[in-house]
Structures are given as C-alpha cells and as structure tokens.
Amino acid sequence: MPRDPNRQSPSNDPAADNIRAIVELERRSLRETSWSDRFSDRISCLVGSLTFVSFHIAAFAGWATWNALAPTQLRFDPYPYGLLTLIVALEGVLIGIFVLITQNRMSRQSDHRDHLDLQVDLLAEQEMTLVLRMLRRISDRLGIPHENDETARAETLTRETNVYQLMERIKQELPEKKHAR
C-alpha cells in the first residue's frame, strides 16, 4: 500500500500516530472546503449561539417597545408589526438555507468517514481471518486438541466474510420502516 508522502514515519506510540493521522485528515478537509461552505459554516455557527438569541430578544423587545410607546408620527411598524414579521420570515428562510448547506457538507464528510471506517473494518476482518487460519495451522502442527464446538466455530470464523451476502441478510432480517403518508 503506498504511503502518504506527507505522513511522518511511525513512532513507538500507535495512539499518537493515529492522532496525527486524524489531525492531518481534518486539516486537509478544512483546506479543501470551498469558500461558500466556510461562509455557511460561519453563519450556522453564529445563528446557533446564545449571543444571536440574546440579540434577537433585545431587538424584538426594542422594536415592540418603540412601536408601542413612541409618539405616533415616529412609529414605523405599528402593531401587529407587519414589517418585523416580514424581516423575521426572510431571515428564517436564509438561516434555514445556510443550516442546510452546512448539514449537507457535514453529511458528505460523514459519508467519507463512514467509507474509511468500512474499509478499515474490512481490512481488519481479513487480517483476523488470516491470523485465525495461521493459529489453526500452528495448533494443528503442535498437536493441540480442539473442543468440538470450538472447532466448528473456528471453521466458520476462518472463512472469508462475504459483505454482499451479509448486507442482503441484514436487509432481509431488519424490519422495514413504515413511512408516514
């Protein structure tokens, strides 16, 4: 397997190596993020803050107070505050769009991570199958007796796992979700 040219050589601390790899993957992902995704991330972060909520509460209270208590000629949006309703509705639409853009980006990132996890899991399963086969041969060569149930289970585990068959079996056995109509 070709090695990443940017990756440092492994140390004696596998956890530290893994952390470095994860950090590098995150940095690379951040570098590859488009300006529009970064912008929508910032907007989503802002609107998801207590500062944003506090500002809106103060602004709405000030708006209502001004338009209720100011002299009639200075009121710009009398009750039921049609202009405020329009502004809040437009803001809600825009905020919703920015949040959806951010969620889509996060979903794509999660899909990439899930594919990486699946690849690593499949490799680990293949490695374990190989290790079990080797241990089986070693124990046979050394004449170590096997329990009957242990032998049957070992035979099953030393066969390669067919992920396609597993997926079909999962689809068949999982209950189908009922969609609301």
CYANA upper distance limits for C-alpha pairs under 8 A (distance plus 0.5 A):
  3 ARG  CA      7 ARG  CA      8.07
  7 ARG  CA     21 ALA  CA      7.93
 10 PRO  CA     14 PRO  CA      8.07
 10 PRO  CA     17 ASP  CA      6.71
 11 SER  CA     16 ALA  CA      8.32
 11 SER  CA     17 ASP  CA      7.13
 13 ASP  CA     17 ASP  CA      6.88
 14 PRO  CA     18 ASN  CA      6.60
 15 ALA  CA     19 ILE  CA      6.64
 16 ALA  CA     20 ARG  CA      6.67
 17 ASP  CA     21 ALA  CA      6.71
 18 ASN  CA     22 ILE  CA      6.64
 19 ILE  CA     23 VAL  CA      6.57
 20 ARG  CA     24 GLU  CA      6.58
 21 ALA  CA     25 LEU  CA      6.67
 22 ILE  CA     26 GLU  CA      6.69
 23 VAL  CA     27 ARG  CA      6.61
 24 GLU  CA     28 ARG  CA      6.56
 25 LEU  CA     29 SER  CA      6.60
 26 GLU  CA     30 LEU  CA      6.66
 27 ARG  CA     31 ARG  CA      6.69
 28 ARG  CA     32 GLU  CA      6.73
 29 SER  CA     33 THR  CA      6.81
 33 THR  CA     37 ASP  CA      6.79
 33 THR  CA     38 ARG  CA      7.12
 34 SER  CA     38 ARG  CA      6.81
 35 TRP  CA     39 PHE  CA      6.52
 36 SER  CA     40 SER  CA      6.65
 37 ASP  CA     41 ASP  CA      6.51
 37 ASP  CA    101 ILE  CA      7.60
 37 ASP  CA    102 THR  CA      7.16
 37 ASP  CA    105 ARG  CA      7.69
 38 ARG  CA     42 ARG  CA      6.75
 39 PHE  CA     43 ILE  CA      6.81
 40 SER  CA     44 SER  CA      6.49
 40 SER  CA     98 PHE  CA      5.59
 40 SER  CA     99 VAL  CA      7.59
 40 SER  CA    101 ILE  CA      7.09
 40 SER  CA    102 THR  CA      6.53
 41 ASP  CA     45 CYS  CA      6.51
 41 ASP  CA     98 PHE  CA      8.09
 41 ASP  CA     99 VAL  CA      8.27
 41 ASP  CA    102 THR  CA      6.12
 42 ARG  CA     46 LEU  CA      6.59
 43 ILE  CA     47 VAL  CA      6.66
 43 ILE  CA     95 ILE  CA      8.20
 43 ILE  CA     98 PHE  CA      7.26
 43 ILE  CA     99 VAL  CA      8.47
 44 SER  CA     48 GLY  CA      6.52
 44 SER  CA     95 ILE  CA      7.85
 44 SER  CA     98 PHE  CA      6.79
 44 SER  CA     99 VAL  CA      5.98
 44 SER  CA    102 THR  CA      7.60
 45 CYS  CA     49 SER  CA      7.11
 46 LEU  CA     51 THR  CA      8.49
 46 LEU  CA     52 PHE  CA      7.04
 47 VAL  CA     52 PHE  CA      6.05
 47 VAL  CA     53 VAL  CA      8.10
 47 VAL  CA     95 ILE  CA      8.01
 48 GLY  CA     52 PHE  CA      7.59
 49 SER  CA     53 VAL  CA      7.18
 50 LEU  CA     54 SER  CA      6.49
 51 THR  CA     55 PHE  CA      6.52
 52 PHE  CA     56 HIS  CA      6.74
 53 VAL  CA     57 ILE  CA      6.70
 54 SER  CA     58 ALA  CA      6.68
 55 PHE  CA     59 ALA  CA      6.49
 56 HIS  CA     60 PHE  CA      6.39
 57 ILE  CA     61 ALA  CA      6.52
 58 ALA  CA     62 GLY  CA      6.48
 59 ALA  CA     63 TRP  CA      6.44
 60 PHE  CA     64 ALA  CA      6.58
 61 ALA  CA     65 THR  CA      6.43
 62 GLY  CA     66 TRP  CA      6.39
 63 TRP  CA     67 ASN  CA      6.63
 64 ALA  CA     68 ALA  CA      6.46
 64 ALA  CA     79 TYR  CA      8.45
 64 ALA  CA     81 TYR  CA      8.24
 65 THR  CA     69 LEU  CA      6.35
 65 THR  CA     70 ALA  CA      8.34
 66 TRP  CA     70 ALA  CA      5.77
 66 TRP  CA     75 ARG  CA      7.54
 67 ASN  CA     75 ARG  CA      5.45
 67 ASN  CA     76 PHE  CA      7.24
 67 ASN  CA     77 ASP  CA      6.56
 67 ASN  CA     78 PRO  CA      6.02
 67 ASN  CA     79 TYR  CA      7.77
 68 ALA  CA     75 ARG  CA      8.18
 68 ALA  CA     78 PRO  CA      7.52
 68 ALA  CA     79 TYR  CA      7.84
 70 ALA  CA     74 LEU  CA      6.66
 70 ALA  CA     75 ARG  CA      6.56
 71 PRO  CA     75 ARG  CA      7.08
 77 ASP  CA     81 TYR  CA      5.80
 77 ASP  CA     82 GLY  CA      7.26
 77 ASP  CA     83 LEU  CA      6.62
 77 ASP  CA     84 LEU  CA      7.93
 78 PRO  CA     82 GLY  CA      8.31
 81 TYR  CA     85 THR  CA      6.72
 82 GLY  CA     86 LEU  CA      6.73
 83 LEU  CA     87 ILE  CA      6.72
 84 LEU  CA     88 VAL  CA      6.55
 85 THR  CA     89 ALA  CA      6.55
 86 LEU  CA     90 LEU  CA      6.69
 87 ILE  CA     91 GLU  CA      6.55
 88 VAL  CA     92 GLY  CA      6.49
 89 ALA  CA     93 VAL  CA      6.80
 90 LEU  CA     94 LEU  CA      6.80
 91 GLU  CA     95 ILE  CA      6.48
 92 GLY  CA     96 GLY  CA      6.46
 93 VAL  CA     97 ILE  CA      6.81
 94 LEU  CA     98 PHE  CA      6.79
 95 ILE  CA     99 VAL  CA      6.60
 96 GLY  CA    100 LEU  CA      6.63
 97 ILE  CA    101 ILE  CA      6.69
 98 PHE  CA    102 THR  CA      6.76
 99 VAL  CA    103 GLN  CA      6.59
100 LEU  CA    104 ASN  CA      6.52
101 ILE  CA    105 ARG  CA      6.83
102 THR  CA    106 MET  CA      6.67
103 GLN  CA    107 SER  CA      6.44
104 ASN  CA    108 ARG  CA      6.72
105 ARG  CA    109 GLN  CA      6.71
106 MET  CA    110 SER  CA      6.52
107 SER  CA    111 ASP  CA      6.60
108 ARG  CA    112 HIS  CA      6.83
109 GLN  CA    113 ARG  CA      6.83
110 SER  CA    114 ASP  CA      6.53
111 ASP  CA    115 HIS  CA      6.67
112 HIS  CA    116 LEU  CA      6.77
113 ARG  CA    117 ASP  CA      6.56
114 ASP  CA    118 LEU  CA      6.57
115 HIS  CA    119 GLN  CA      6.65
116 LEU  CA    120 VAL  CA      6.69
117 ASP  CA    121 ASP  CA      6.49
118 LEU  CA    122 LEU  CA      6.54
119 GLN  CA    123 LEU  CA      6.70
120 VAL  CA    124 ALA  CA      6.56
121 ASP  CA    125 GLU  CA      6.58
122 LEU  CA    126 GLN  CA      6.70
123 LEU  CA    127 GLU  CA      6.60
124 ALA  CA    128 MET  CA      6.57
125 GLU  CA    129 THR  CA      6.65
125 GLU  CA    161 THR  CA      8.36
126 GLN  CA    130 LEU  CA      6.79
126 GLN  CA    160 GLU  CA      7.54
126 GLN  CA    161 THR  CA      8.49
127 GLU  CA    131 VAL  CA      6.68
128 MET  CA    132 LEU  CA      6.54
129 THR  CA    133 ARG  CA      6.74
129 THR  CA    157 LEU  CA      7.22
129 THR  CA    158 THR  CA      5.55
129 THR  CA    159 ARG  CA      7.46
129 THR  CA    160 GLU  CA      7.22
130 LEU  CA    134 MET  CA      6.72
130 LEU  CA    158 THR  CA      7.81
131 VAL  CA    135 LEU  CA      6.60
132 LEU  CA    136 ARG  CA      6.52
132 LEU  CA    154 ALA  CA      8.14
132 LEU  CA    157 LEU  CA      8.13
132 LEU  CA    158 THR  CA      6.48
133 ARG  CA    137 ARG  CA      6.77
133 ARG  CA    158 THR  CA      6.32
134 MET  CA    138 ILE  CA      6.66
135 LEU  CA    139 SER  CA      6.54
136 ARG  CA    140 ASP  CA      6.58
137 ARG  CA    141 ARG  CA      6.55
138 ILE  CA    142 LEU  CA      6.65
139 SER  CA    143 GLY  CA      6.52
139 SER  CA    144 ILE  CA      5.72
139 SER  CA    145 PRO  CA      8.41
140 ASP  CA    144 ILE  CA      6.65
140 ASP  CA    145 PRO  CA      8.38
146 HIS  CA    150 GLU  CA      6.96
146 HIS  CA    151 THR  CA      6.53
147 GLU  CA    151 THR  CA      6.52
148 ASN  CA    152 ALA  CA      6.88
149 ASP  CA    153 ARG  CA      6.68
150 GLU  CA    154 ALA  CA      6.44
151 THR  CA    155 GLU  CA      6.59
152 ALA  CA    156 THR  CA      6.89
153 ARG  CA    157 LEU  CA      6.70
154 ALA  CA    158 THR  CA      6.53
155 GLU  CA    159 ARG  CA      7.22
161 THR  CA    166 LEU  CA      8.45
162 ASN  CA    166 LEU  CA      6.87
163 VAL  CA    167 MET  CA      6.56
164 TYR  CA    168 GLU  CA      6.79
165 GLN  CA    169 ARG  CA      6.64
166 LEU  CA    170 ILE  CA      6.63
167 MET  CA    171 LYS  CA      6.68
168 GLU  CA    172 GLN  CA      6.67
169 ARG  CA    173 GLU  CA      6.58
170 ILE  CA    174 LEU  CA      6.31
